[in-house]
Amino acid sequence: MQFKDKHILISGASNGIGRALAEELIGAGAVITNFDIDEPDQGLDGMTTHKVNITDLGDIEDSLNELETPIDVLICNAGVMRRGTLMDSTEDDFELLFDVNVKGSWLLIKSSVPYLNPGAQIAIMASRYSQKPRPDPALYGLTKMAQYHMGLLAKETLHDYDFKFILPGSTNTALARHGVSGLALEQKEKLMHSPKHLASLIMELLTSNHSHLIFNEKSRDYRFE
Ligand SMILES: NC(=O)c1ccc[n+]([C@@H]2O[C@H](COP(=O)([O-])OP(=O)(O)OC[C@H]3O[C@@H](n4cnc5c(N)ncnc54)[C@H](OP(=O)(O)O)[C@@H]3O)[C@@H](O)[C@H]2O)c1
């Protein structure tokens, strides 16, 4: 895929990976629609933000109705993270994580279908935990597993679209830094990739015949499948 003049809808592009991806895609000529719960701190030429809570069907539908051109690529990126084992986690954690990470991605895909161009791409921002959740962050991993499998099911249902799955490792954003401080954060930051690095790999995935971009725990790098 060439990105020039393509209309790409990204959820959660006000910050982090979504923002870095929007910047790279705009640099390649794309036009970005951002559905985020908050406006970005700094505007970005080429990106239009709609304030959308992806857990709210009405919010999603109202903003989709305002789009002036069909979508060439939908990137289900918005997500939240809470640390903790199953025993540490609260009912509020459970509801927030499943609401945003699973229900939000499902609502976005389901509602966007009538607005997609034929043959459009649908990308799911899953996680390295999607294939094997960890004891901590337990609920986050479970939601990322459910979100990934929801995407695989959507692929089996929506045959006219090109599905892409992104399973990143730790990437230096507010989400990954959440709940870590001091020396532990300093050490973590040495291991994390930058959002820009991940964004360039995602662009490679979107232009390739591969369906998956997966973080490899052992080599601490990415492979395409
Ligand atoms: N960073 C990592 O290490 C990592 C690794 C693997 C996978 N991922 C996945 O990558 C995706 C992006 O994460 P990130 O690290 O870039 O996080 P981020 O920096 O926190 O950015 C996520 C964006 O989504 C927004 N958002 C949160 N809840 C929303 C909602 N209900 N409706 C609309 N927008 C909402 C956030 O707004 P607020 O800032 O106001 O909350 C934020 O702008 C997530 O799905 C995450 O699970 C991240």
The ligand as a Tripos MOL2 file, in Angstrom:
@<TRIPOS>MOLECULE
LIG
   48    52     1     0     0
SMALL
NO_CHARGES

@<TRIPOS>ATOM
      1 N1          3.3410    0.9500   25.2310 N.am      1 LIG1
      2 C1          3.5160   -0.3610   25.2520 C.2       1 LIG1
      3 O1          4.5050   -0.8900   25.8340 O.2       1 LIG1
      4 C2          2.5350   -1.2710   24.5570 C.ar      1 LIG1
      5 C3          2.9160   -2.6080   24.3590 C.ar      1 LIG1
      6 C4          2.0200   -3.4670   23.7240 C.ar      1 LIG1
      7 C5          0.7980   -2.9960   23.2980 C.ar      1 LIG1
      8 N2          0.4570   -1.6830   23.5010 N.ar      1 LIG1
      9 C6         -0.8610   -1.2460   23.0350 C.3       1 LIG1
     10 O2         -0.7040   -0.1180   22.1920 O.3       1 LIG1
     11 C7         -1.8850    0.6820   22.2630 C.3       1 LIG1
     12 C8         -1.4900    2.1410   22.4730 C.3       1 LIG1
     13 O3         -0.8230    2.2270   23.7210 O.3       1 LIG1
     14 P1          0.2020    3.3910   24.0960 P.3       1 LIG1
     15 O4          1.3030    2.7340   24.8090 O.co2     1 LIG1
     16 O5          0.4560    4.2480   22.9320 O.co2     1 LIG1
     17 O6         -0.6980    4.1440   25.2090 O.3       1 LIG1
     18 P2         -0.9360    5.7050   25.4880 P.3       1 LIG1
     19 O7          0.3190    6.4660   25.2720 O.co2     1 LIG1
     20 O8         -1.5910    5.7520   26.8130 O.co2     1 LIG1
     21 O9         -1.9700    6.1230   24.3350 O.3       1 LIG1
     22 C9         -3.2670    5.5540   24.2950 C.3       1 LIG1
     23 C10        -4.2490    6.6140   23.8450 C.3       1 LIG1
     24 O10        -5.5790    6.0370   23.8750 O.3       1 LIG1
     25 C11        -6.4350    6.9430   24.5650 C.3       1 LIG1
     26 N3         -7.5990    6.2720   25.1660 N.ar      1 LIG1
     27 C12        -7.6470    5.6060   26.3610 C.ar      1 LIG1
     28 N4         -8.8980    5.1800   26.5900 N.ar      1 LIG1
     29 C13        -9.6530    5.5960   25.5410 C.ar      1 LIG1
     30 C14       -11.0210    5.4730   25.2270 C.ar      1 LIG1
     31 N5        -11.8910    4.8470   26.0480 N.pl3     1 LIG1
     32 N6        -11.4690    6.0070   24.0610 N.ar      1 LIG1
     33 C15       -10.6190    6.6500   23.2250 C.ar      1 LIG1
     34 N7         -9.3110    6.8130   23.4910 N.ar      1 LIG1
     35 C16        -8.8240    6.2840   24.6310 C.ar      1 LIG1
     36 C17        -5.5220    7.5350   25.6230 C.3       1 LIG1
     37 O11        -6.0920    8.6940   26.2150 O.3       1 LIG1
     38 P3         -5.5910    9.0780   27.7230 P.3       1 LIG1
     39 O12        -4.1250    9.3590   27.6200 O.co2     1 LIG1
     40 O13        -6.4250   10.2740   28.0610 O.co2     1 LIG1
     41 O14        -5.8950    7.8610   28.5600 O.co2     1 LIG1
     42 C18        -4.2730    7.8130   24.8060 C.3       1 LIG1
     43 O15        -4.3710    9.0240   24.0740 O.3       1 LIG1
     44 C19        -2.7350    0.0920   23.3970 C.3       1 LIG1
     45 O16        -3.7570   -0.6950   22.8440 O.3       1 LIG1
     46 C20        -1.7490   -0.7700   24.1590 C.3       1 LIG1
     47 O17        -2.3930   -1.8420   24.8100 O.3       1 LIG1
     48 C21         1.3050   -0.7990   24.1210 C.ar      1 LIG1
@<TRIPOS>BOND
     1     1     2 1
     2     2     3 2
     3     2     4 1
     4     4     5 ar
     5     4    48 ar
     6     5     6 ar
     7     6     7 ar
     8     7     8 ar
     9     8     9 1
    10     8    48 ar
    11     9    10 1
    12     9    46 1
    13    10    11 1
    14    11    12 1
    15    11    44 1
    16    12    13 1
    17    13    14 1
    18    14    15 2
    19    14    16 1
    20    14    17 1
    21    17    18 1
    22    18    19 2
    23    18    20 1
    24    18    21 1
    25    21    22 1
    26    22    23 1
    27    23    24 1
    28    23    42 1
    29    24    25 1
    30    25    26 1
    31    25    36 1
    32    26    27 ar
    33    26    35 ar
    34    27    28 ar
    35    28    29 ar
    36    29    30 ar
    37    29    35 ar
    38    30    31 1
    39    30    32 ar
    40    32    33 ar
    41    33    34 ar
    42    34    35 ar
    43    36    37 1
    44    36    42 1
    45    37    38 1
    46    38    39 2
    47    38    40 1
    48    38    41 1
    49    42    43 1
    50    44    45 1
    51    44    46 1
    52    46    47 1
@<TRIPOS>SUBSTRUCTURE
     1 LIG1         1 GROUP 0 **** ****
